[in-house]
């Protein structure tokens, strides 16, 4: 049976849905920085469900309800104040007597009666009496200036004022007939325990537009019960835009309690009592025409559907929003231009490269074309760099990002680099000073002869981090991948292919040791890849740790594996692979299985909330480094770095994205610094590295089939890699963006 999701799960799902909508908005150019909040389908459905039933008209008046309560509970307290209290019987008797007197004075429908009191229990008697007489009451505060009170009375043409004796002189000066009641004596006291009721309302609607009965631990500002109205949260500067759950916006009130407008002020009436927005008319039906009140107050939906209200200075809010003029936004729009043909030899050469890597006709590529605006991304930039290097040119991914226009890139590309450039390949053991003692110590740890140690070099910062997490939790950063084999697979040939690939790729024969002088080191061992053959699927755990194997292949012949067909399981530690390397490894196995030539690379140094200023961690590929043939190396180059994004209402999406991209490009040379070393720089970088949200974007690698492996729909399991409070993994699958969210319920629940 399906179980109801907790509020915390709903919150995470809401974040993911909003991310999906935001990505679509950026791709479709429909998102602006003055509209940074997007309404996901799930938020929209929840908001519509909360307001699905329009307020229905009732024939029961408030004075009728009070009369009914008087008949059922005549002695119950109806009004409690500092100056005494009234029972329902007393309230009914006093208000009825006053109402009869008001009628004799001409009070009735469309007649305004001023009610002028200090805070007193008699306020309620006067308001109820005016209501019973059929009139409308206007509350006056006797402490306000006389001119202000006179202006209010004149604007509503009030000829009758209800007040106490001490205010009668003021009332006479206002030019109205005075209805007076005797001052009461204190005869009651407040109860020691009371029920707290939180009310929200405005004189334009009702003093009880929204209410909630609040317990001892509930927030007083949250309202969860509507009184004849529906509530909507919209963008403060555009009521045609609904806002998501949790986002602060302007509160709209819909319902029969909405007033008719302001007296003798048609301009303010039109601005505040508006026709139903398009989204509301579509929701209620084309014929819906009931006006909606724009409160000018800030509010937000909580995850449970209640509303938190925030009083705000509406005038100040309008002033801030109006600073974003249309002219200021228009100057950032792209300018139309003529597509200039490449002229120089290098421009024509890059035109060929652009066309090949972007899969576009050559004649469609102009000299002023922007690589990324024509469909390029970080992965195609790597392919472009690899293509130029194979032809003997020197170009880096950073060059492409910093000079994305074809003509500009033609000025920075250089000759003289290519496959023959081996200057970056260090000699074996050179990264640890060729210390013989260290080599012998490594051999002793593995119980191997010294000649079996092929190379030793330091771990990357990310490898050190991965290994420390695995030492804390044995399953951390270990992937267990099921590789269904083809029906006609030659198992012996497949084993030989994997052995050949491991021999050609030192990273697959790498172990990690702890040196007293150098810390964690990678040791490449001349040995065959670890194979386990069994007739049972379980257990196949990889006990990865200091000095142990970091990769194993488990060949299963069990009946339950796949109808007597053998199945292969690859268990591998993240210290020796990343999302880019697996397809490269599988491709080399494919080539070796069919006796094709293999390439062996000897390079071993791995490369790697209600605020507008956010920090989070991001996982970068690390393959933007200026290392020859890095795009083909079967070594993990991923790195985790802190990222800061500041969203400004006065910046367009283009400017914000350009700033993020610019910061990313500038950080390329420092991607392999490592979080531990970044923390040590100064206190602000230490704070930046304390993030608990990680964003990872998996490369959109073209799907490829392998003859030795049957296609499988088994999804990637990222649970072993999820060490932060919230982990968001994004990846392209065809034309769709797939987002996987993993979170620590204990941490999220406590937030």
N, C-alpha and C positions, 0 to 999 in steps of 0.2 A: 504494500500500500504506500502511495506517495506520502511523504511527511511534509508538514508546513515548514518553510524556511524561516530561520531566525532573522531578526532585524539586521544582524551583522552580515549574514549571507546576502540579504537583499541589498545592503549597502555596497558590497563588493561587486555584485551583479550590476548594480546601477553604475558603478565606476566603469566597468567593462563596456556596458552599453553606450555610455557617454563617450568613451574613447572611440568606439566604432563610429559614432555619429560625427565626432570631431575630425577623424581621419577622412571621412567622406567629404566633410565640408571643406577641408584643405585641398583635397584632390580636385573637387569640382569648383573651386574658387568661389564658394558661396558663404565662406566664413570671413568675418571682418573682426579686427581687434576691438572695435567698440561693441562687438557682439560675441564676447569670448565664451559664452555659455550656450551649449547646444542641448536641445530637448530630445532625448532618446525616445524610441518607440515605447519602451517599458514605462518611462516616466510619464509620457503622454497618456498611456492607458491607465496608469494609477490615478493621475489627476482627474481624468474624465470620469473614472469610477467614483471618486470622492464627490463629484458634482453631477452625477448622472441624472438625478431627478430634480427638475426645476422647482423652485418653491411654489407651492399651490396656495391659492387664495382661500382664506377661511372666513366664514361669516360670524365668527365669535369675536366680540370686542374685548379689550382688556378689562373694562369695567364690569363686563358680564362674568369674566373669570373670577374677578375679586369677589363679586356678589355670591357666586357659587361657593367659593371657599368660606365666605362668611356664614352661609347656611350650614356647611358641614363642620366647620371648626370656628365657631363664633368667638371663643375665648382665647384662641391661639394668638401669639404676638404677630402682628402684621408689619409694624414699623417700630424700629428701635433707634434711638438717637441719643445724643448727649443730654438733650433736654427732656427726655422721657420716651414713652412708647405708647402705641395704640394697639388694641386688639382688633381683629377683623370686624367685630361688631361696632366698635367705636369708629374705626375708619369709614365703614359703610355709612353710619349715621351722620357723621360730621360732613363727609364729602357730598352726600345726597342733599343735606340742608343747604350747603353752600351752592351747589349746582342749581337748585331751584331759584335761589336769589339771583344767580348770574343770568338765568333765562329771563327774569323780569327786567334785567338791565340791557337786554338785547343780544346776549351772547348766543351764538348758534353756529351752524356750518359757515365756513369761510370768514369767521370772525376771530381775530387774534386778541388774546388776553395776556397782558404782562404779569408775571409772577416775580415779585421782588422780595427776597428773603435772605437773611444770613442763613448759614447752614442750620437747619432745624427740621424737626419731625413734621412741622406744618407745611413744609414744601410738598410732601407727598399728598396731603389733604387737598392742597390747592390744585395741583396738577390733575388729580383724579376728578375733582369737581369740574374743572374746565372741560375735561374729556367727556364727562357725563352730560354736560350742557351742550355738547356738540361742537365746541370751539377748539381752537389751537392755542396752546400756551407758549409764551416766549419767556425764557428765564433771564432775569436781570440780577446782577450782583450790585448791591447798594454801595459797595466800596469803590466802584468804578466812577470816573468823572461824570458830573451831572450832564455835561454836553453830550457825552457818548451815550448815556442812557436815553436822553431826549431824542437823539438821532435814531436810535433803534425803535422807540415808540412811534415816532413819526413815519418811519419807513414801513411799518406794518399797520399803520393807522389804528393803533391800539387806543381805545377810549375807556377801557376798564383795566385797573391794576389791582391785583390781590397781594396784600402785604400785611405786616404786623403794625401795631400801633406806633412803635418806635421809628418806623419808616414812612409813616403816613404823610409827614410834612414833605418829604422828598417826592412822594407819589403825587401830591397835589401840584407841586412845582412842575411835574412832567405833564400836567394838563389832562389828568384822567380821573375817573370816579374810583374812590377807594372802597374796597371790600375788606373789612378788618375782622380778625379773630383775636380773642383774648390770649395773652401770653400764658403758657402752661407752667406748671410747677413740676420739678423733678419728682417722679413717683416710681421710677423703676431703675434698675441697674442692668448693665450688660452681663450677659451670661458668661460664666468662666470659660466655657468651651463653645466655640462656634464653628459652623461649616463655612469654609471660604469659597466664594464663587468668583471666578475671574471673568470680567466682562470686557468686551471690546465693542466700541460703537462710535458713531459720529452723529452730530445733529443733522447732517444731511440724510441720514438713514434712520437709525434707531440707536438708542443708548445701549441696546443689547443685540448688536449685529451677530456677534459670536460669543459663546460663553463656554466655560468648563467648570465642573465641580472638582476642586483640587484637594488631594490628600496631603498628608504631612510631607511626603518626599517628592511630590510632583512639582515641576516648575510653574510658577505663577504666570509666566509669560506665554505658556502654551495653551491654546484654546482648541477644543476638539468637539464642540457641539454648536451647530449653527441654529440660529433662531429666525427662521423664515428667510434665509438667504443662502447663496452659494458664494464661495470665495475663490479667487484666482490670483496667481502671482505672475506679473508680466514685467517686461523690461521697463525700467523707469522712464525711458525716453521713447518707447514704442510699444503701445498697448496691443499691437498686432502680433507681438512675440511672447508666447508663453515661455516661462523659465522652468528648468528642471527642479526636481526635488532637492532641497538643501541649498539652493541658490537664493540670495536675498534680492528681492525686487519690489515693485509697487503692488499694493494690495487693491484688487478690484472687488466690489460688492455687487452681487446680482440678486435681484429678488423684488418682491412687492413692497418691501420696507424702504426701498430707495425713494428719496423725495422727488418732488416735481421740479426743483431748481431753486435758485436764489431770487428773492424778491427784487424786482426792478434792476436786475443785473444779467441781461441776456448773454453778455460775453463770457462771464465766468460760468454761467449755467451751461453753455455749449461746450466749454473746455473741461468741465468736471462731470456733468451728467451726459455721458456719451452714448451714441448708438452702439448696439452690440458689435464687437469686433468681428471680422470675417470668420475667424476660427470658431467663435461662439455661435454665430449664425449658422455655420455649417454643422456644428454639433447639435444645436437645438432644432434646426430646420430652417429652410429659406424664408418662411413667413415670420420668423421670430423678430420682434422689434422692441422689446422691453429695454429701457435705458439701463445703463450700468454706471455705478458711481466709482470714480477714480479717487481713492482716499488720499493720495499723496504720502501715505505712510509706508515704510519699508516693512516687509514681512518675508517669511520663508516657510516652506513645507518641511516638517520633520519626516523621517523615514516611516513613521507610523501614521502619517496623514494629518497630524495636528499642525496648527499654525503658530509660529512665533512672530509676534509683532515687535517692530522697532520704530519708535517715533523718530522722525527726521525733520530737518529743515528743508521743506519742499522747494523753497525759493533758491536756497543754496545749491540743491541738487540740480535744478534746472540750469542754473548759471554754469555749473561745471560741465554739464552735458553739452550745452550750446557752444562750448569752446571748440568742439570737433566740427568744423565747417565742412561742407561738401567740397569747397574749393581746395582745402588742405588735403583731402583724400584723393581728389582727382589728379593732383600733381604726381601721384605715385603710380598712376595708370600707365601701362606700356604704350609707347609711342609707335605708330605705324611707320614703316620704313621700306625702302626698296631692297630686295635681296641681292646684295652685291656678289658678283662671281669672284672666286679666288683668282689671284693674279700671280703671286710669287710661286716658286717651285715648292716651297715648304707648305704654303697654303693649299696648293693642289694635292700634295701628298696627304695632308691631314684631312682633306675632303674625302679622299679614298678611305682613310681609316674610319672617319666618322660614319660614312655610309655603311661600311662593313659591320662595325660594332653595333650600330643603331638599327641595322636592317632597313635602310632607306635607300632609294635611288640616288645615285651620285649627283645627278643634276638638281636634286632637291636640297642639296647642302650648299649654303652660302658662306661667304667669307666672314660675315658678322653673326653667324648662327651661334647660339648659346648651347653648349653640349647638353646641359641638364634640361633646358627648356625644350629640346628636341627629343626628349625621352630618356636621356642618360641618367644613371644613378651611380652609387659608389661601386657596385659590382661591374657595371659596364665600363666605368673608369679604369678599374683594374685590368679589364680585358684590353682596353685601348692602350694602356701602358705596356702590357705584355706584348701586344702586336708590334708596337714601335720598337721595343727592345730586341725582338727577334730579327728585325731588319737593321739593327745596328745603331739605333738612336737612343739617346738618354732622355728619359721623361719619367716623372714621378706622379703618383696620384695627387700629391699636394699641388703640383703644377696645374693639374687639370682643375682642381677646385679653385685655386687662386686666379687662374686665367681661363675661364670656361669658354670664352669666345674663340672661335677658330683662328681669327687673325691674330689675337693676342697670344694664343698658345703657340702659333707658328714662330713667334719671336723668342720663345724660351726653350723650345726643343733643341737639343744639341746632338751632334754626331759623336761617334766614338765609343758607344756602349753596346752591349749585346750579349749573346751567349758565351762569347769568349772572355768576358770580364770575370776573372776569378779572384780579384783582389780582396773580395769580402769573405772568401773561404779561409778560415783559420786552420792552421796545422793542428793535428791531433794533440791533445793535452796542453796546447798553448794558452788556453784560457785559465789554467790553474798553475801556470809556471813550469810545466813539465816536471813536476816533483815526483821522483821515483818512489819516495816513501808513501805518497798518497796513492799511487797506482798499486803498490803492493798491498796497502791496507784495504783497498777496494776488492782486490782479488781474494784476500783472506776472508772478508765478510761473505763472499759468495762461494768460498771453498773451490776456487778456480785457479788455474795457472795464470801468471801475469800476462801471458800472451793472449789470453781470452778477453782482456779489457781493451776495447777498441778506442775509447775516448772518454774523457771526463770534462765536464764543464758546469758552470753554475746554473742553478734553477732560475727561471724567470720569477718575478714577484708573484704573478698569478699562480704559477705552479706551487710556490711555497704556501700561498693561501689555500689552494685546493688540498694540499697534503695535510696541513694543520687541521682543516675541517674533517678530513677523513680519520685522522687520529682521534678526534673527539667523537665522531660517529662513524662506525665501520662502513655504512652504506652511502655516506656523503660523497657526491661527485663520482659515482660509479654507475655507468650505464650498462644495462643488460638488454641486448638487442636480439630479437628472434629473427633469423634469416632463413625463411623457408626455401629449401633447395628444389631445384628443377627435378621433374620425374626421372629424367634420363641422366642424371648427374653421375660423373665418374669421380667417386670420392677420393681415390688415390691421386688423380690429377689435380683435384681441388686442393688437397693438402700440399702438394708440391707447389701449386701456384701461390698459396699463402706463404709458404716457406720462402719462395723467391722474392715475394714482395717485402717480407720482413728483412731479408738479407739486404735488399736495396734501400730500405728506409730505416735508418738507425733508431728513429724515434719508437718504432715498434719493438725494439729490443732494449729499451731503456728502463733502468731501475733508478731509484733515488736513495742516496745514502746520506748520513749525517756526519760531517767532518768537524772536528773540534776547532779548526782554523777558518774554514770556508763556509760553514753552515750546511745547508742542503745542497747537494750536488747531483747532477745527472751522470749516470754511468752507463755507457753503451757496451753491451756484452755480446761477444761473438757466440751466439747460441741460436738454436732453432726456436721458432715460435711455440708457445705452450699449447699442446693439444690434449684434450681429454675425451676419450671415447667411452660411452656408457650406454646401457640399455634402460636407464632410468633418467627421467627429466630432472628430478630434484635429488639432492641439492646441487647447485652449481655456483655457489658464492665465490667471489674473488676476494681473498683476504689481502687487500692492498695495504701496504705500509712501507716502513723503512726497509729497504733492501729486498722487497718482494717483487714478483712479477706484477706488471701493471696492465697486462692484457692476457686473455686466454680465450681459446676457442673450444667449445663444448659440443661434440657431435653426439646426438642422441638417436638411438635406434629403438626407443620404447614404442610400444603399440599406441599409447595415447598421444604420441607426438604428432603423427600424421599418417595413419593407415600404413604402417610398416615402412613409410618413406622416411629416410633420415632427415633430421632437422638440425640446423647449425645455430648455436647461440654464441654471440660475441659479447664478452664481458670486458669492459675497457674503462680505465680511469681517465678522468678529464685532463690529467696532467700530460697525456700523450695524444690527445685528439681534440678537435673542435668540430663545429658543424660544417666547416668548409673542407676539412681533411677527409671525412668519411667517404664522400663521393669520389675523391681522388684515389683513396685506397681501394675502394671497390672497383674503380676503373682499371687500376693496375692489376688487380686479381683477374679481372676479365681478360686483360691482355696476356697475362702469364698463363692463364688456363688454355688459351689458344696459341701458346708458344710465340707470342709477340715480344719485341724488345722492350726492356724496362729502362726507365731513367732512374738513376740513384743520385740523390742530393746529399751533400756532406755538410751543409749548413746546419748548425745545431742551436744557434741562439734564437730562442723563441721571441716573437714580437707580440709582441703582442702583440593645500589644503586649504580657509577663507583668507588667502594671501596671494599676491601677484608675484611674489619672490619665492621660488621653490627650488629645493635641492633634491636630487635623487641620483642613484647610480645607473650608469649605462654600460652595457657590454659592447665593446667595439671589436671589429674583426682583427685589427692589428696588421692587416695586409696592405695598408697604405704606406708602409715604411719603404724607403728607397733601397730595397734589396733586390738584386737581379733574380728574376724567376720566382719571386715569393708567391705569386699566384698559383704556382704548381707544386709548392712544397707540402709534403704530407706531415707537417708538424703543426701543433696547435699554436696559434698566434693571438688568440683572443685575450683581451685585457678588460678589467673593470676600472672605470674612472668616475669621479664625481662630476655631476653636471648641474649647472645653475641656469635657470631660465627666469627672466624677469618679464612679466607681461605688463605692458603699458597701454592704457586706453588711448594715448595720443600717438601710438605707433600702428601702422598698418600691418597686416599679416606678412606682407612681403618684407617689410623692414625687420620684423621680429624674426622671421625665418632666416633672413640674411645674417642677422646678428648671431643666431644660434650656429649657423653654418660657418660663419667667420671664426667664431670661438673654437669650433671643432677643428677647423683647418689649422689654426694656430697651435692647437694641442697635439697634432699628429706627431711631432718629434718627441713628445713627452708621454706617449701612451703607455710605454713600458716602464714607467717610473715605479708603479706599484703603490697601492693604497697605504701600506705601512710607511713608505718613505715620504709620500705626500703629506701624511699626518704630521711628520716631524718638521715640516717647513716652518709653520707658524700656527698660531691658535685658530685663525680663520680657516686654514686648510684642514686642520684637525676637525673642526666643526663640519666642514663640507663632507668629510669622509665618514661622518657618523650617520649617514643616511640609512633608512630602513626600508626604502622602496627601490627596487631594481627593475630597470627596463632593458630587455634584451630583444634585439631584432635579428632573426635568423636569416641567412642569405637565401635569396630566391633562386636556388640552383635548379637548372632545367632537369626535369625528371628523366632518368635514364634506366633502361632495363639491362639486365645482365643475364647471359645465357646460363650461368651456373647457379643463379638464384631466382626463385619464383617470386613474382610480384606479391607484395603483402600490403594490406591496409592497416597494419599495426601502427598506431600513433606513437609519436615520441613521448616518453615518460620523463618529465622534467622534475619529478618530485625529489630526486636525489640531489639536484642542484639548487633547490629552493631553500636558501639559508637566511633570507631576509624576511621581514614581517609581511611584505607584499612583493610578489614577483610577477611581473607581466612579461610574457614572451610573445612577440609578434613575428609572423612569418607569412610570406606570400605563398598561396597555393593556387596556381593559375592566375586568374584575375581577381581572386578574393584574398582579403587579409584575414588570417586566422590569429586570434588572440587567446592565449592560455593564461589564466590568472591563478596563482597559487599563493596562499596566505596562511599565516600562523593565527589560528582562531583565538588562541589565548591572548596574543598581542592586540589583534584587531578588536577583540571583545572588550579588552580593558581600556581602549582608546575612546 
